Amino acid sequence: MNLQMDMDLLEKLTILSDAAKYDVACTSSGVDRSGNGKGIGNTIAPGVCHTFSADGRCISLLKILFTNECIFNCAYCLNNCTSDVKRAAFTPEEVCRLTMEFYRRNYIEGLFLSSGIMVSPNYTMDLIYQTVYQLRNVHHFNGYIHVKSIPGADPLLLEKTGFLADRMSINLELPTADSLRKLAPCKSRNTILKPMRQIQNRIADNKHELTLYRRAPHFVPAGQSTQMIIGATPENDFQIMSVAEGLYQKFQMKRVFYSAFVNVNHHSMLPALPGGPPLLREHRLYQADWLLRYYHFQVSELLSEEHPNFNVFLDPKCDWALQHLEYFPVEINRASYQTLLRVPGIGYKSAERIVKARKLSTLTFDDLKKIGVVLKRALYFITCSGKMMYPTKLEADYICKNLMGDKTLIPKDIREEGYQQLSFFDNDMRSDFHLTDAQIISAEQ
C-alpha cells in the first residue's frame, strides 16, 4: 500500500483539516476511560478527555479527513470527484504521528477522523481501521476517537473498528430518500441505514456481553450519531424533525446533527441561498432537538403539516407555550417535574433544583433566580404561592411582543457576522507549528 504524495505533512494537514470543516463534531464524548499507566491519555464523559467547555461540548479535537479524494459525485460536496480542488491523502502512520504529537503539545485531546471514498468503500474503511488500530495498540492512545463510517463498507470492517473507536457515525446526508437520489445518486438509504442498524444491534449485544463478562471489550461505548444537511433540499422543519425523531426512537441515536447548507459548488441543482447559509434555521432545529431529547416533547406537539416550520423570532419552547396558554400559569411550588420542563426559561437542571428545593421551603421569585431560572421569559408563565412576579396579561400577542424584545433569543454570533470555524492554521498558531516528519518521529522517541 503506497499512499505517499509529493507534499510534506504540514501541507497535507492544511488541506485535510480544512476539508473536514463541514463535518459536525461538537459533542461530548459520552464515555469515561481513565489512564491505565501504560498508555497515553484518558477520556471523561462530559467532554473530550479532561478538557471541555462550560456546556459540555468538545473543544479540542483534531478533526481531519483521511483523504479528500472521492469516487462519488455528490452535488453538495466540495470534495466530489468532479471538483477542482487540491487532493491529498494521509497514511495511517501519518495520522498517528499527528495525533500523538498534537496531544503531547496539548493542542488536542482526541481525534475525529472522516474521509472521502478512495478506490472503494472497503479500501477506505480498511485504511481507517488500520489507523485506529495503530493508535490503540501501537501508540497506546487512550484518548477519545470518533470515526465516520464509510457507507457500503464490509460489516466486518465496521465491527472491528467499533471495538477501537469511542463513537462512530454514518451521515444520513439529506432528510429524505428522494433528495438523496437527486443530489447523491451514488448513495442510497439502504447503504446508510444498514450499517446504522448493525452498530445499534452490536451495541445492544455488547451491553449484554459486558453484563455476563466484565472484561469483554467495549463496542462504540459513546454510541453513534449522524448528520443531515439543512437547506440544500426543500424539506420543511416538520419533515426534518420527524426523521430525527425516528432515528432517536428506532436507532437509539445519541445525537443528530444539523448542518446549514453552504453552497460551495454552485451546482445547478442546488439553491442559490442569497441570504447565506440558513444558520438561524439550524439553530432552531438544534433547540427543538434538545426538547425531544431532554424535555419529553414530541415533534407532533411542536410542528404539524399546517404549521411545518419553526418561528424564526421565538425559540420552539416559547412558541409552543404561546400556542398553549391554557396550561399556564404554572404554580412553581406544586407543579410536577414534567410540567416544569414545559415552562419557557426553566431548563431540565433548573426543574430538578426546584423539585428538590421546594421540599425544604416555599420558593419565591428570588429563589428561582438563584436556582438559575431565566425569569425574563418564565415570569409570564409561572406563579409563586399563587402570585405572578409582576402584573401581566396572559395574552399571546402581549407576551409575544415582550419576548421578542429579548435579543438573546437569537444567538449573538448569528445576529452579527455569522461564525467561522476555528482552524489549526490561524496566524497565531501557524508560526508555532512547522514540524517536519523527522521532528515528529524524534518527538515520539
One Martini backbone bead per residue (centre of mass of N, CA, C, O) as a GRO file, in nm:
protein
  445
    1MET     BB    1   0.093   0.039   0.026
    2ASN     BB    2   0.075   0.369  -0.149
    3LEU     BB    3   0.013   0.717  -0.020
    4GLN     BB    4   0.227   0.889  -0.104
    5MET     BB    5   0.298   1.234  -0.142
    6ASP     BB    6   0.416   1.537  -0.301
    7MET     BB    7   0.410   1.625   0.024
    8ASP     BB    8   0.396   1.757   0.313
    9LEU     BB    9   0.244   1.728   0.619
   10LEU     BB   10   0.142   2.021   0.646
   11GLU     BB   11  -0.008   2.033   0.375
   12LYS     BB   12  -0.202   1.804   0.432
   13LEU     BB   13  -0.325   1.925   0.689
   14THR     BB   14  -0.440   2.178   0.561
   15ILE     BB   15  -0.632   2.034   0.361
   16LEU     BB   16  -0.775   1.809   0.565
   17SER     BB   17  -0.887   2.011   0.777
   18ASP     BB   18  -1.053   2.189   0.584
   19ALA     BB   19  -1.226   1.949   0.460
   20ALA     BB   20  -1.366   1.888   0.763
   21LYS     BB   21  -1.561   2.143   0.835
   22TYR     BB   22  -1.851   1.995   0.753
   23ASP     BB   23  -1.805   1.824   0.997
   24VAL     BB   24  -1.974   1.744   1.279
   25ALA     BB   25  -1.818   1.761   1.642
   26CYS     BB   26  -2.005   1.900   1.878
   27THR     BB   27  -1.933   1.682   2.134
   28SER     BB   28  -1.958   1.471   2.372
   29SER     BB   29  -1.823   1.164   2.447
   30GLY     BB   30  -1.977   0.963   2.668
   31VAL     BB   31  -1.697   0.862   2.808
   32ASP     BB   32  -1.509   0.660   3.036
   33ARG     BB   33  -1.133   0.672   3.061
   34SER     BB   34  -0.867   0.582   3.222
   35GLY     BB   35  -0.560   0.569   3.294
   36ASN     BB   36  -0.320   0.274   3.296
   37GLY     BB   37   0.009   0.352   3.280
   38LYS     BB   38   0.081   0.259   2.963
   39GLY     BB   39  -0.043   0.495   2.829
   40ILE     BB   40  -0.212   0.768   2.656
   41GLY     BB   41  -0.454   0.909   2.809
   42ASN     BB   42  -0.805   1.014   2.833
   43THR     BB   43  -1.164   0.993   2.931
   44ILE     BB   44  -1.444   1.222   2.964
   45ALA     BB   45  -1.777   1.244   2.932
   46PRO     BB   46  -1.839   1.569   2.913
   47GLY     BB   47  -1.595   1.537   2.710
   48VAL     BB   48  -1.262   1.560   2.616
   49CYS     BB   49  -1.139   1.428   2.841
   50HIS     BB   50  -1.015   1.712   3.043
   51THR     BB   51  -1.157   1.890   2.802
   52PHE     BB   52  -1.416   2.141   2.849
   53SER     BB   53  -1.689   2.308   2.823
   54ALA     BB   54  -1.949   2.452   2.993
   55ASP     BB   55  -2.164   2.269   2.800
   56GLY     BB   56  -1.993   1.991   2.717
   57ARG     BB   57  -1.815   2.056   2.479
   58CYS     BB   58  -1.595   2.015   2.248
   59ILE     BB   59  -1.246   2.173   2.207
   60SER     BB   60  -1.012   1.921   2.117
   61LEU     BB   61  -1.009   1.830   1.803
   62LEU     BB   62  -0.876   1.637   1.554
   63LYS     BB   63  -1.000   1.742   1.237
   64ILE     BB   64  -1.008   1.497   0.972
   65LEU     BB   65  -0.915   1.373   0.670
   66PHE     BB   66  -0.775   1.115   0.514
   67THR     BB   67  -0.932   1.206   0.246
   68ASN     BB   68  -1.037   1.406  -0.057
   69GLU     BB   69  -1.085   1.175  -0.210
   70CYS     BB   70  -1.343   1.077  -0.465
   71ILE     BB   71  -1.585   0.865  -0.639
   72PHE     BB   72  -1.803   1.063  -0.585
   73ASN     BB   73  -2.105   1.287  -0.693
   74CYS     BB   74  -2.188   1.506  -0.483
   75ALA     BB   75  -2.328   1.812  -0.523
   76TYR     BB   76  -2.258   1.936  -0.214
   77CYS     BB   77  -1.955   1.848  -0.245
   78LEU     BB   78  -1.630   1.963  -0.254
   79ASN     BB   79  -1.497   1.646  -0.290
   80ASN     BB   80  -1.582   1.563  -0.547
   81CYS     BB   81  -1.480   1.418  -0.849
   82THR     BB   82  -1.526   1.718  -1.007
   83SER     BB   83  -1.357   1.882  -0.830
   84ASP     BB   84  -1.126   2.167  -0.815
   85VAL     BB   85  -0.912   2.026  -0.598
   86LYS     BB   86  -0.682   1.969  -0.372
   87ARG     BB   87  -0.515   1.669  -0.317
   88ALA     BB   88  -0.511   1.427  -0.040
   89ALA     BB   89  -0.317   1.181   0.166
   90PHE     BB   90  -0.289   0.973   0.412
   91THR     BB   91  -0.141   0.778   0.641
   92PRO     BB   92  -0.165   0.600   0.920
   93GLU     BB   93   0.106   0.706   1.036
   94GLU     BB   94   0.045   1.012   1.010
   95VAL     BB   95  -0.200   1.027   1.194
   96CYS     BB   96  -0.052   0.924   1.444
   97ARG     BB   97   0.162   1.144   1.462
   98LEU     BB   98  -0.026   1.385   1.487
   99THR     BB   99  -0.188   1.299   1.732
  100MET     BB  100   0.052   1.264   1.932
  101GLU     BB  101   0.180   1.545   1.896
  102PHE     BB  102  -0.067   1.718   1.968
  103TYR     BB  103  -0.105   1.597   2.246
  104ARG     BB  104   0.177   1.673   2.365
  105ARG     BB  105   0.107   1.991   2.302
  106ASN     BB  106  -0.200   2.044   2.391
  107TYR     BB  107  -0.410   2.078   2.142
  108ILE     BB  108  -0.537   1.795   2.212
  109GLU     BB  109  -0.783   1.507   2.310
  110GLY     BB  110  -0.863   1.413   2.010
  111LEU     BB  111  -1.028   1.224   1.738
  112PHE     BB  112  -1.148   1.314   1.404
  113LEU     BB  113  -1.241   1.067   1.150
  114SER     BB  114  -1.259   1.110   0.810
  115SER     BB  115  -1.376   1.053   0.456
  116GLY     BB  116  -1.324   0.984   0.161
  117ILE     BB  117  -1.362   0.781  -0.136
  118MET     BB  118  -1.110   0.544  -0.199
  119VAL     BB  119  -1.172   0.329  -0.463
  120SER     BB  120  -1.335   0.213  -0.193
  121PRO     BB  121  -1.503   0.145   0.087
  122ASN     BB  122  -1.313  -0.083   0.188
  123TYR     BB  123  -1.041   0.056   0.148
  124THR     BB  124  -1.099   0.298   0.338
  125MET     BB  125  -1.189   0.146   0.596
  126ASP     BB  126  -0.920  -0.004   0.633
  127LEU     BB  127  -0.747   0.247   0.684
  128ILE     BB  128  -0.897   0.339   0.935
  129TYR     BB  129  -0.850   0.086   1.099
  130GLN     BB  130  -0.541   0.095   1.098
  131THR     BB  131  -0.519   0.363   1.244
  132VAL     BB  132  -0.673   0.289   1.509
  133TYR     BB  133  -0.503   0.042   1.579
  134GLN     BB  134  -0.234   0.191   1.615
  135LEU     BB  135  -0.320   0.387   1.834
  136ARG     BB  136  -0.401   0.164   2.045
  137ASN     BB  137  -0.150  -0.072   2.003
  138VAL     BB  138   0.113   0.105   1.948
  139HIS     BB  139   0.054   0.400   2.104
  140HIS     BB  140  -0.154   0.385   2.340
  141PHE     BB  141  -0.428   0.542   2.289
  142ASN     BB  142  -0.694   0.672   2.522
  143GLY     BB  143  -0.840   0.861   2.370
  144TYR     BB  144  -1.061   1.015   2.179
  145ILE     BB  145  -1.264   0.844   1.915
  146HIS     BB  146  -1.397   0.954   1.600
  147VAL     BB  147  -1.578   0.771   1.347
  148LYS     BB  148  -1.638   0.765   1.009
  149SER     BB  149  -1.832   0.583   0.827
  150ILE     BB  150  -1.854   0.375   0.537
  151PRO     BB  151  -2.067   0.337   0.306
  152GLY     BB  152  -2.053  -0.011   0.200
  153ALA     BB  153  -1.896  -0.153   0.397
  154ASP     BB  154  -1.779  -0.402   0.561
  155PRO     BB  155  -1.906  -0.527   0.853
  156LEU     BB  156  -1.631  -0.625   0.973
  157LEU     BB  157  -1.489  -0.349   0.969
  158LEU     BB  158  -1.693  -0.209   1.150
  159GLU     BB  159  -1.655  -0.390   1.399
  160LYS     BB  160  -1.350  -0.355   1.445
  161THR     BB  161  -1.368  -0.045   1.482
  162GLY     BB  162  -1.580  -0.043   1.723
  163PHE     BB  163  -1.355  -0.164   1.935
  164LEU     BB  164  -1.178   0.127   1.913
  165ALA     BB  165  -1.400   0.324   1.922
  166ASP     BB  166  -1.618   0.551   2.078
  167ARG     BB  167  -1.734   0.676   1.805
  168MET     BB  168  -1.993   0.649   1.554
  169SER     BB  169  -2.065   0.762   1.210
  170ILE     BB  170  -2.347   0.815   0.978
  171ASN     BB  171  -2.444   0.990   0.718
  172LEU     BB  172  -2.756   1.088   0.598
  173GLU     BB  173  -2.729   1.391   0.465
  174LEU     BB  174  -3.049   1.363   0.389
  175PRO     BB  175  -3.382   1.352   0.483
  176THR     BB  176  -3.442   1.207   0.201
  177ALA     BB  177  -3.446   0.979  -0.054
  178ASP     BB  178  -3.504   1.173  -0.288
  179SER     BB  179  -3.268   1.370  -0.233
  180LEU     BB  180  -3.045   1.160  -0.257
  181ARG     BB  181  -3.098   1.077  -0.553
  182LYS     BB  182  -3.052   1.366  -0.668
  183LEU     BB  183  -2.755   1.449  -0.517
  184ALA     BB  184  -2.669   1.118  -0.436
  185PRO     BB  185  -2.664   0.852  -0.645
  186CYS     BB  186  -2.431   0.672  -0.500
  187LYS     BB  187  -2.642   0.672  -0.280
  188SER     BB  188  -2.830   0.508  -0.010
  189ARG     BB  189  -3.037   0.427   0.239
  190ASN     BB  190  -2.933   0.136   0.279
  191THR     BB  191  -2.618   0.204   0.310
  192ILE     BB  192  -2.688   0.369   0.577
  193LEU     BB  193  -2.893   0.199   0.761
  194LYS     BB  194  -2.750  -0.072   0.789
  195PRO     BB  195  -2.502   0.018   0.969
  196MET     BB  196  -2.674   0.144   1.188
  197ARG     BB  197  -2.805  -0.123   1.275
  198GLN     BB  198  -2.548  -0.273   1.341
  199ILE     BB  199  -2.451  -0.087   1.568
  200GLN     BB  200  -2.698  -0.106   1.746
  201ASN     BB  201  -2.692  -0.419   1.787
  202ARG     BB  202  -2.398  -0.436   1.896
  203ILE     BB  203  -2.438  -0.261   2.144
  204ALA     BB  204  -2.654  -0.442   2.276
  205ASP     BB  205  -2.482  -0.702   2.287
  206ASN     BB  206  -2.245  -0.581   2.452
  207LYS     BB  207  -2.403  -0.522   2.711
  208HIS     BB  208  -2.460  -0.821   2.767
  209GLU     BB  209  -2.164  -0.914   2.780
  210LEU     BB  210  -2.082  -0.723   3.017
  211THR     BB  211  -2.270  -0.862   3.221
  212LEU     BB  212  -2.120  -1.147   3.198
  213TYR     BB  213  -1.837  -1.002   3.098
  214ARG     BB  214  -1.634  -0.762   3.225
  215ARG     BB  215  -1.384  -0.802   2.997
  216ALA     BB  216  -1.524  -0.704   2.771
  217PRO     BB  217  -1.527  -0.535   2.499
  218HIS     BB  218  -1.596  -0.226   2.374
  219PHE     BB  219  -1.875  -0.097   2.179
  220VAL     BB  220  -1.927   0.200   2.114
  221PRO     BB  221  -1.970   0.360   2.406
  222ALA     BB  222  -2.082   0.655   2.278
  223GLY     BB  223  -2.210   0.585   2.027
  224GLN     BB  224  -2.422   0.719   1.773
  225SER     BB  225  -2.424   0.932   1.483
  226THR     BB  226  -2.552   1.211   1.280
  227GLN     BB  227  -2.611   1.389   0.954
  228MET     BB  228  -2.773   1.690   0.825
  229ILE     BB  229  -2.863   1.873   0.553
  230ILE     BB  230  -2.966   2.220   0.552
  231GLY     BB  231  -3.117   2.368   0.249
  232ALA     BB  232  -3.068   2.190  -0.022
  233THR     BB  233  -3.364   2.109   0.035
  234PRO     BB  234  -3.734   2.132   0.064
  235GLU     BB  235  -3.759   2.056   0.342
  236ASN     BB  236  -3.916   2.078   0.629
  237ASP     BB  237  -3.912   2.082   0.970
  238PHE     BB  238  -4.111   1.847   1.009
  239GLN     BB  239  -3.953   1.639   0.842
  240ILE     BB  240  -3.682   1.656   0.989
  241MET     BB  241  -3.784   1.592   1.282
  242SER     BB  242  -3.912   1.319   1.211
  243VAL     BB  243  -3.649   1.182   1.138
  244ALA     BB  244  -3.507   1.225   1.409
  245GLU     BB  245  -3.713   1.078   1.584
  246GLY     BB  246  -3.674   0.803   1.443
  247LEU     BB  247  -3.371   0.772   1.518
  248TYR     BB  248  -3.410   0.771   1.826
  249GLN     BB  249  -3.624   0.533   1.840
  250LYS     BB  250  -3.491   0.308   1.625
  251PHE     BB  251  -3.150   0.373   1.682
  252GLN     BB  252  -3.043   0.510   1.938
  253MET     BB  253  -2.944   0.790   1.903
  254LYS     BB  254  -2.739   1.033   2.035
  255ARG     BB  255  -2.704   1.217   1.764
  256VAL     BB  256  -2.830   1.493   1.575
  257PHE     BB  257  -2.709   1.671   1.306
  258TYR     BB  258  -2.710   2.017   1.181
  259SER     BB  259  -2.627   2.143   0.850
  260ALA     BB  260  -2.576   2.422   0.704
  261PHE     BB  261  -2.592   2.511   0.390
  262VAL     BB  262  -2.311   2.530   0.165
  263ASN     BB  263  -2.242   2.685  -0.147
  264VAL     BB  264  -1.958   2.555  -0.303
  265ASN     BB  265  -2.050   2.456  -0.616
  266HIS     BB  266  -2.290   2.578  -0.782
  267HIS     BB  267  -2.509   2.395  -0.855
  268SER     BB  268  -2.799   2.365  -1.044
  269MET     BB  269  -2.949   2.184  -0.802
  270LEU     BB  270  -2.891   2.426  -0.618
  271PRO     BB  271  -2.935   2.665  -0.406
  272ALA     BB  272  -2.837   3.001  -0.375
  273LEU     BB  273  -2.854   3.163  -0.111
  274PRO     BB  274  -2.855   3.495  -0.065
  275GLY     BB  275  -2.844   3.482   0.272
  276GLY     BB  276  -2.709   3.230   0.316
  277PRO     BB  277  -2.677   3.030   0.552
  278PRO     BB  278  -2.918   2.859   0.767
  279LEU     BB  279  -2.850   2.929   1.084
  280LEU     BB  280  -3.119   2.977   1.233
  281ARG     BB  281  -3.248   2.715   1.156
  282GLU     BB  282  -3.039   2.534   1.284
  283HIS     BB  283  -3.087   2.641   1.571
  284ARG     BB  284  -3.386   2.552   1.597
  285LEU     BB  285  -3.331   2.249   1.558
  286TYR     BB  286  -3.157   2.217   1.811
  287GLN     BB  287  -3.370   2.306   2.013
  288ALA     BB  288  -3.574   2.083   1.939
  289ASP     BB  289  -3.387   1.844   1.994
  290TRP     BB  290  -3.365   1.904   2.297
  291LEU     BB  291  -3.668   1.860   2.356
  292LEU     BB  292  -3.667   1.559   2.281
  293ARG     BB  293  -3.427   1.456   2.479
  294TYR     BB  294  -3.505   1.639   2.768
  295TYR     BB  295  -3.845   1.734   2.750
  296HIS     BB  296  -4.063   1.531   2.622
  297PHE     BB  297  -4.110   1.591   2.336
  298GLN     BB  298  -4.295   1.611   2.036
  299VAL     BB  299  -4.324   1.688   1.714
  300SER     BB  300  -4.644   1.717   1.714
  301GLU     BB  301  -4.626   1.966   1.923
  302LEU     BB  302  -4.449   2.171   1.737
  303LEU     BB  303  -4.559   2.041   1.464
  304SER     BB  304  -4.712   2.054   1.130
  305GLU     BB  305  -4.860   2.061   0.826
  306GLU     BB  306  -4.978   2.355   0.893
  307HIS     BB  307  -4.699   2.390   1.088
  308PRO     BB  308  -4.378   2.327   0.946
  309ASN     BB  309  -4.233   2.582   1.087
  310PHE     BB  310  -4.030   2.768   1.257
  311ASN     BB  311  -3.986   3.033   1.455
  312VAL     BB  312  -3.754   3.291   1.411
  313PHE     BB  313  -3.823   3.468   1.685
  314LEU     BB  314  -3.881   3.193   1.840
  315ASP     BB  315  -3.849   2.951   2.032
  316PRO     BB  316  -4.006   2.648   2.049
  317LYS     BB  317  -4.102   2.674   2.346
  318CYS     BB  318  -4.237   2.952   2.331
  319ASP     BB  319  -4.423   2.887   2.095
  320TRP     BB  320  -4.579   2.663   2.240
  321ALA     BB  321  -4.683   2.827   2.482
  322LEU     BB  322  -4.851   3.037   2.314
  323GLN     BB  323  -5.039   2.790   2.199
  324HIS     BB  324  -5.072   2.693   2.536
  325LEU     BB  325  -5.218   2.883   2.769
  326GLU     BB  326  -5.401   2.667   2.923
  327TYR     BB  327  -5.138   2.571   3.108
  328PHE     BB  328  -5.146   2.864   3.220
  329PRO     BB  329  -5.022   2.911   3.501
  330VAL     BB  330  -4.752   2.787   3.699
  331GLU     BB  331  -4.701   2.632   4.004
  332ILE     BB  332  -4.403   2.594   4.149
  333ASN     BB  333  -4.492   2.441   4.435
  334ARG     BB  334  -4.668   2.197   4.256
  335ALA     BB  335  -4.547   2.116   4.008
  336SER     BB  336  -4.432   1.905   3.802
  337TYR     BB  337  -4.158   1.820   3.638
  338GLN     BB  338  -4.290   1.798   3.354
  339THR     BB  339  -4.420   2.082   3.368
  340LEU     BB  340  -4.162   2.253   3.410
  341LEU     BB  341  -4.029   2.179   3.131
  342ARG     BB  342  -4.255   2.370   2.972
  343VAL     BB  343  -4.118   2.623   3.078
  344PRO     BB  344  -4.003   2.905   2.998
  345GLY     BB  345  -3.675   2.930   3.150
  346ILE     BB  346  -3.678   2.612   3.216
  347GLY     BB  347  -3.466   2.378   3.287
  348TYR     BB  348  -3.377   2.061   3.377
  349LYS     BB  349  -3.201   2.155   3.616
  350SER     BB  350  -3.395   2.360   3.740
  351ALA     BB  351  -3.624   2.157   3.790
  352GLU     BB  352  -3.467   1.984   3.989
  353ARG     BB  353  -3.413   2.210   4.197
  354ILE     BB  354  -3.704   2.278   4.260
  355VAL     BB  355  -3.795   2.000   4.370
  356LYS     BB  356  -3.588   2.002   4.604
  357ALA     BB  357  -3.630   2.289   4.741
  358ARG     BB  358  -3.951   2.266   4.810
  359LYS     BB  359  -3.912   2.062   5.052
  360LEU     BB  360  -3.798   2.300   5.251
  361SER     BB  361  -3.949   2.541   5.089
  362THR     BB  362  -4.095   2.822   4.982
  363LEU     BB  363  -4.090   2.962   4.678
  364THR     BB  364  -3.940   3.232   4.515
  365PHE     BB  365  -3.822   3.446   4.283
  366ASP     BB  366  -3.543   3.466   4.412
  367ASP     BB  367  -3.493   3.163   4.415
  368LEU     BB  368  -3.511   3.116   4.108
  369LYS     BB  369  -3.269   3.290   4.034
  370LYS     BB  370  -3.060   3.117   4.193
  371ILE     BB  371  -3.124   2.848   4.035
  372GLY     BB  372  -3.159   2.959   3.703
  373VAL     BB  373  -3.395   3.110   3.615
  374VAL     BB  374  -3.544   3.273   3.335
  375LEU     BB  375  -3.750   3.531   3.414
  376LYS     BB  376  -3.795   3.695   3.142
  377ARG     BB  377  -3.967   3.433   3.050
  378ALA     BB  378  -4.122   3.293   3.296
  379LEU     BB  379  -4.316   3.521   3.422
  380TYR     BB  380  -4.570   3.456   3.221
  381PHE     BB  381  -4.596   3.124   3.340
  382ILE     BB  382  -4.586   3.196   3.659
  383THR     BB  383  -4.615   3.106   4.010
  384CYS     BB  384  -4.594   3.222   4.358
  385SER     BB  385  -4.825   3.155   4.568
  386GLY     BB  386  -5.036   3.272   4.332
  387LYS     BB  387  -4.816   3.480   4.218
  388MET     BB  388  -4.695   3.711   4.021
  389MET     BB  389  -4.429   3.907   3.963
  390TYR     BB  390  -4.618   4.072   3.765
  391PRO     BB  391  -4.837   4.255   3.616
  392THR     BB  392  -5.004   4.045   3.373
  393LYS     BB  393  -5.084   3.912   3.057
  394LEU     BB  394  -5.257   3.620   2.920
  395GLU     BB  395  -5.136   3.701   2.614
  396ALA     BB  396  -4.996   3.636   2.320
  397ASP     BB  397  -4.926   3.920   2.207
  398TYR     BB  398  -4.802   4.038   2.462
  399ILE     BB  399  -4.581   3.822   2.510
  400CYS     BB  400  -4.449   3.828   2.232
  401LYS     BB  401  -4.354   4.122   2.237
  402ASN     BB  402  -4.167   4.084   2.488
  403LEU     BB  403  -3.991   3.847   2.386
  404MET     BB  404  -3.881   3.997   2.125
  405GLY     BB  405  -3.703   4.194   2.310
  406ASP     BB  406  -3.521   3.937   2.340
  407LYS     BB  407  -3.214   3.906   2.187
  408THR     BB  408  -3.121   3.615   2.302
  409LEU     BB  409  -3.300   3.433   2.107
  410ILE     BB  410  -3.062   3.524   1.927
  411PRO     BB  411  -2.766   3.461   1.844
  412LYS     BB  412  -2.496   3.659   1.833
  413ASP     BB  413  -2.341   3.531   1.585
  414ILE     BB  414  -2.597   3.568   1.398
  415ARG     BB  415  -2.663   3.873   1.435
  416GLU     BB  416  -2.402   3.942   1.308
  417GLU     BB  417  -2.143   3.759   1.128
  418GLY     BB  418  -2.146   3.492   1.219
  419TYR     BB  419  -1.931   3.208   1.154
  420GLN     BB  420  -1.605   3.052   1.236
  421GLN     BB  421  -1.394   2.810   1.216
  422LEU     BB  422  -1.154   2.675   1.383
  423SER     BB  423  -0.803   2.682   1.318
  424PHE     BB  424  -0.480   2.547   1.306
  425PHE     BB  425  -0.406   2.809   1.087
  426ASP     BB  426  -0.375   3.042   1.238
  427ASN     BB  427  -0.152   3.287   1.275
  428ASP     BB  428  -0.073   3.221   1.585
  429MET     BB  429  -0.002   2.904   1.499
  430ARG     BB  430   0.170   2.872   1.246
  431SER     BB  431   0.451   2.951   1.383
  432ASP     BB  432   0.423   2.684   1.590
  433PHE     BB  433   0.394   2.487   1.313
  434HIS     BB  434   0.705   2.332   1.196
  435LEU     BB  435   0.689   2.014   1.105
  436THR     BB  436   0.866   1.747   1.049
  437ASP     BB  437   0.893   1.419   1.024
  438ALA     BB  438   1.149   1.403   1.199
  439GLN     BB  439   1.036   1.559   1.447
  440ILE     BB  440   0.806   1.368   1.512
  441ILE     BB  441   0.976   1.113   1.552
  442SER     BB  442   1.157   1.235   1.774
  443ALA     BB  443   0.925   1.299   1.982
  444GLU     BB  444   0.852   0.986   2.021
  445GLN     BB  445   1.150   0.880   2.128
   0.00000   0.00000   0.00000
